[in-house]
Amino acid sequence: MQVVIYSQVYKESDREYVQELFDLLAAENFSTYVYGPYLEQIRQHIHFTRDVGIFESHLDFRIKKFDMLITLGGDGTILSAILMIKDYQIPVLGINLGRLGFLARVEKVKMRDALRMLAKGRFETEKRDMLYLESNLPVFGDTPYALNDFTLLKRDTSSMITIHTYINGAYLNSYWADGIIVATPTGSTGYSLSCGGPIIFPGSGNFVVTPVAPHNLNVRPIVISDDAVISFQIEGRADNFLSTLDSRFETVTAVHELAVRKNDFGIDLVKLPDITFMDTLRSKLNWGEDRRNH
C-alpha cells in the first residue's frame, strides 16, 4: 500500500507518536511518502528505518498511485488536506494529535491497532459531502468548496448585519444577527453546534442553516435538503463582511452575490471497524458519563 503522510506543523511534544507512526509503517511494509514542507520539519527529529518519498502537491496524484492519505494533527489538518486532494478521491485517515477530533478519529495511543487493520485491508470508506460557494465576483480561488461549513459574519463593527436568505430563489428570512452558518452534516458538530445547531448524521443529505447570535429569539436553526441552492444578500453599516469556507476566510461586500449548493464531489474518510460515528459522539462529547462523583 502506498500512503501519503500529511501534516502542517511538527511539535516536539508529538515526537514519540510521529516516530512510532513511521516505525509502524516500515514494519508493515507500507510505501510511504511525506508532504515536503512537513518532511523538512521532521528530518532532524525522526529516524527513518526505511526510505520515504516526497509528496509536493495535488499534481502528484496524477503521477503516482496513492492508496491513502494519513493526516497527523486535528480536524483542521484534514480540512487543509482536502484542498490538495481535490477531486482525486483518495481516502483520508486522520490520526488525532490535537484536541477534540471529530474527523481525526484515530487517537494517537491506538495507532498500532489502526495500522495493523490497514495493512490487512480491514477498513471501509465513508463518503462525506461538501458544499460549493458560487459568487458573481472571484472568491477563494480555485477551491471554493468546504467540508464543514460556509459562514457570513459581521466585521470591524459591533453592529449586527442583515442577511436576506433564499432557498431555490424563494424568500426564507432576513437574519438580523452577527452572521449565519451553512453547515454540512460533517460540519454540524463544529461552529454550528456551538451556536445551537443540531447534530446531523453523515449521509443524511442535508444542510443546516444556523444563525449566529440572532436578534430575534424565535429564529432557530433549520435543516434543509442538500439539493437546494441557498443564496444571500447582505446589508450592514460596514462596507466589508467576513466570509469563510472551513478555516479559510475572505472579505466580501454587499456587491457580492453568494450562493451555496452541494459540491460536485465529496471526500472519502477511512472507517475502521471499531470506530463508529456514535462512538465518536459519546467519546468526544462525554455522553452517557456521570461525572458528579468524580
KOLKEGU-100494 format. One line per 8 residues: number of its first residue (from 1); their letters; for each residue x, y, z of C-alpha. Coordinates in Angstrom, 3 decimals. Layout:
NUM	A	X,Y,Z; ...
***
This chain:
1	MQVVIYSQ	0.000,0.000,0.000; 1.280,3.476,-0.919; 0.373,6.185,1.590; 0.994,9.899,1.957; 1.698,11.398,5.383; 0.364,14.939,5.604; 0.723,17.420,8.437; 1.249,21.141,8.783
9	VYKESDRE	3.327,21.693,11.916; 5.712,19.434,13.836; 5.637,19.763,17.618; 8.359,18.318,19.803; 5.670,17.086,22.187; 4.435,14.797,19.381; 7.836,13.300,18.637; 7.111,9.956,20.330
17	YVQELFDL	3.954,9.401,18.293; 5.384,10.590,14.986; 8.353,8.259,15.424; 6.024,5.399,16.290; 3.979,6.014,13.152; 6.974,5.797,10.823; 8.264,2.712,12.647; 4.879,1.039,12.210
25	LAAENFST	4.665,1.974,8.531; 8.082,0.447,7.926; 7.240,-2.687,9.905; 4.051,-3.213,7.894; 5.910,-2.615,4.582; 3.967,0.487,3.560; 5.460,2.580,0.760; 5.481,5.967,2.427
33	YVYGPYLE	5.575,9.480,1.013; 5.688,12.595,3.188; 4.409,16.080,2.412; 7.548,18.056,1.548; 7.301,21.003,3.977; 6.483,18.626,6.844; 9.362,16.310,5.931; 11.759,19.250,6.215
41	QIRQHIHF	10.461,19.923,9.720; 10.918,16.368,10.982; 14.190,15.307,9.291; 16.315,16.249,12.303; 13.957,14.667,14.819; 12.722,11.389,13.315; 14.739,8.299,12.452; 13.557,6.589,9.274
49	TRDVGIFE	14.202,2.854,9.224; 13.014,2.803,5.616; 13.375,5.412,2.878; 10.416,7.711,2.321; 9.412,9.638,-0.775; 8.362,13.278,-1.074; 4.848,14.470,-1.865; 4.717,18.071,-3.075
57	SHLDFRIK	1.196,18.935,-4.266; -2.071,17.653,-5.712; -0.290,17.252,-9.049; 1.487,14.201,-7.602; -1.843,12.373,-7.603; -1.683,12.405,-11.408; 1.725,10.741,-11.441; 1.648,8.237,-8.591
65	KFDMLITL	-0.956,5.745,-7.460; -1.607,6.567,-3.803; -3.964,4.358,-1.827; -4.484,6.592,1.184; -3.582,9.905,2.781; -2.878,9.864,6.525; -3.044,13.142,8.415; -1.265,13.924,11.668
73	GGDGTILS	-2.952,16.630,13.713; -6.562,17.520,14.339; -9.619,18.218,12.235; -8.025,21.374,10.848; -5.276,19.274,9.285; -7.875,17.213,7.422; -9.627,20.375,6.248; -6.299,21.574,4.854
81	AILMIKDY	-5.576,18.202,3.224; -8.808,18.160,1.203; -7.612,21.247,-0.671; -4.787,19.114,-2.051; -6.851,16.013,-2.709; -9.492,17.958,-4.632; -11.456,15.509,-6.792; -8.906,12.678,-6.795
89	QIPVLGIN	-10.969,10.613,-4.329; -8.040,9.481,-2.165; -9.300,8.075,1.171; -8.216,10.031,4.261; -7.376,8.630,7.688; -6.932,11.157,10.485; -4.663,10.422,13.454; -5.602,12.813,16.218
97	LGRLGFLA	-2.673,14.680,17.747; -4.944,17.618,18.552; -7.810,18.042,20.975; -11.399,17.181,20.057; -11.047,15.434,16.709; -14.431,14.537,15.208; -12.807,13.827,11.833; -9.423,12.634,13.072
105	RVEKVKMR	-10.925,9.600,14.761; -7.830,7.509,15.473; -6.339,8.511,18.816; -2.537,8.513,18.959; -2.477,5.739,21.548; -4.340,3.464,19.107; -2.102,3.929,16.069; -0.634,0.438,16.272
113	DALRMLAK	-4.026,-1.262,16.063; -5.130,1.094,13.281; -2.053,0.438,11.124; -2.437,-3.306,11.523; -6.032,-3.124,10.333; -4.997,-1.005,7.342; -2.274,-3.495,6.416; -4.827,-6.318,6.496
121	GRFETEKR	-7.348,-4.325,4.480; -9.789,-4.223,7.375; -11.316,-0.844,6.686; -14.088,0.809,4.723; -14.534,4.302,3.332; -17.300,6.699,4.223; -18.394,9.369,1.760; -18.687,12.887,3.181
129	DMLYLESN	-20.429,15.511,1.059; -19.073,19.025,0.695; -20.601,22.381,-0.170; -19.701,24.726,-3.001; -19.767,28.538,-2.977; -20.868,30.393,-6.090; -20.184,34.104,-6.404; -20.537,36.806,-9.034
137	LPVFGDTP	-17.058,38.035,-8.026; -13.952,35.856,-7.536; -13.536,34.434,-4.016; -11.481,31.555,-2.625; -9.556,30.987,-5.843; -9.879,27.550,-7.408; -11.038,25.857,-4.197; -14.431,27.443,-3.412
145	YALNDFTL	-15.645,24.390,-1.521; -15.738,23.236,2.099; -16.200,20.043,4.065; -17.533,21.667,7.230; -19.252,24.973,6.659; -19.691,28.325,4.974; -20.286,31.466,7.032; -21.137,35.129,6.574
153	LKRDTSSM	-20.173,37.237,9.591; -20.019,40.854,10.660; -16.636,42.552,10.643; -14.963,45.697,12.016; -18.081,46.871,13.836; -20.248,45.935,16.770; -23.406,46.427,14.713; -25.350,43.407,13.570
161	ITIHTYIN	-25.834,42.680,9.882; -28.885,41.689,7.868; -28.638,38.614,5.674; -31.554,38.132,3.274; -31.715,34.404,2.611; -33.409,32.491,-0.205; -33.869,28.777,-0.905; -34.103,27.915,-4.590
169	GAYLNSYW	-34.961,31.553,-5.234; -37.834,31.652,-2.719; -37.515,34.068,0.181; -36.825,32.344,3.524; -35.919,35.003,6.069; -33.902,38.121,6.764; -31.494,37.214,9.540; -30.641,40.171,11.763
177	ADGIIVAT	-27.653,38.695,13.544; -23.891,38.550,13.905; -23.863,36.155,10.989; -25.104,32.906,9.510; -23.664,29.406,9.082; -24.466,26.839,6.412; -23.059,23.506,7.565; -22.862,20.046,6.064
185	PTGSTGYS	-23.610,17.008,8.254; -19.852,16.792,8.856; -19.753,20.434,9.918; -22.818,20.115,12.141; -20.522,19.152,15.050; -18.410,22.287,14.578; -19.254,26.001,14.646; -22.937,25.312,14.001
193	LSCGGPII	-23.149,23.114,17.108; -21.617,25.820,19.291; -24.317,28.219,18.015; -27.158,25.876,18.942; -27.432,23.878,15.724; -28.408,20.191,15.646; -26.071,17.250,15.131; -26.735,15.592,11.771
201	FPGSGNFV	-25.559,12.095,10.932; -23.215,11.710,7.947; -25.010,10.716,4.779; -28.268,12.394,5.798; -28.331,14.527,2.636; -28.908,17.825,4.436; -27.608,21.300,5.111; -28.247,23.065,8.395
209	VTPVAPHN	-28.687,26.855,8.378; -27.749,28.294,11.775; -27.889,31.992,12.707; -25.102,33.409,14.861; -26.499,35.390,17.824; -29.796,36.365,16.109; -31.598,39.401,17.469; -34.986,37.677,17.173
217	LNVRPIVI	-35.033,34.877,19.736; -37.657,32.884,17.835; -35.279,32.411,14.897; -33.899,28.884,15.090; -31.601,26.650,13.021; -33.319,24.831,10.172; -32.419,21.667,8.272; -32.965,21.545,4.502
225	SDDAVISF	-32.180,19.123,1.698; -28.713,19.430,0.208; -30.154,19.505,-3.308; -31.278,23.073,-2.566; -29.424,26.251,-3.535; -29.164,28.789,-0.698; -28.478,32.363,-1.775; -27.765,35.533,0.193
233	QIEGRADN	-27.893,39.312,0.051; -26.005,41.187,2.783; -26.723,44.573,4.351; -24.958,46.404,7.155; -23.421,49.648,8.345; -19.937,48.430,7.478; -18.576,48.216,3.954; -16.980,44.799,4.428
241	FLSTLDSR	-18.107,41.460,5.788; -16.309,38.217,6.534; -16.921,35.063,4.545; -15.375,31.715,5.467; -15.063,28.247,3.992; -13.897,25.938,6.764; -10.784,27.618,8.199; -10.216,29.952,5.237
249	FETVTAVH	-11.617,33.474,5.071; -12.066,36.338,2.645; -13.603,39.785,2.723; -16.851,40.325,0.823; -19.132,43.321,0.310; -22.801,43.971,-0.338; -21.970,43.803,-4.048; -21.141,40.100,-3.778
257	ELAVRKND	-23.938,37.755,-4.791; -23.310,34.496,-2.955; -24.988,31.105,-3.166; -24.244,27.733,-1.603; -25.006,24.345,-3.146; -23.764,20.774,-2.837; -20.306,20.288,-4.302; -19.865,18.063,-7.350
265	FGIDLVKL	-17.503,15.765,-5.430; -17.012,14.764,-1.805; -14.264,13.254,0.303; -13.766,9.662,1.441; -12.885,9.160,5.105; -11.393,5.856,6.222; -13.693,3.997,8.593; -12.158,1.375,10.887
273	PDITFMDT	-14.290,-1.496,12.228; -14.260,-0.481,15.882; -14.935,3.273,15.467; -18.446,4.458,14.561; -19.929,7.947,14.416; -21.942,7.184,17.543; -18.785,6.071,19.342; -17.178,9.356,18.338
281	LRSKLNWG	-20.119,11.391,19.654; -20.069,9.640,23.007; -16.315,9.882,23.465; -15.884,13.472,22.261; -18.981,14.928,23.961; -18.797,12.758,27.099; -22.325,11.481,26.569; -23.570,8.853,28.985
289	EDRRNH	-20.987,9.698,31.647; -21.981,10.678,35.167; -19.182,12.904,36.459; -20.935,14.018,39.641; -18.915,11.623,41.799; -15.559,12.166,40.094
***
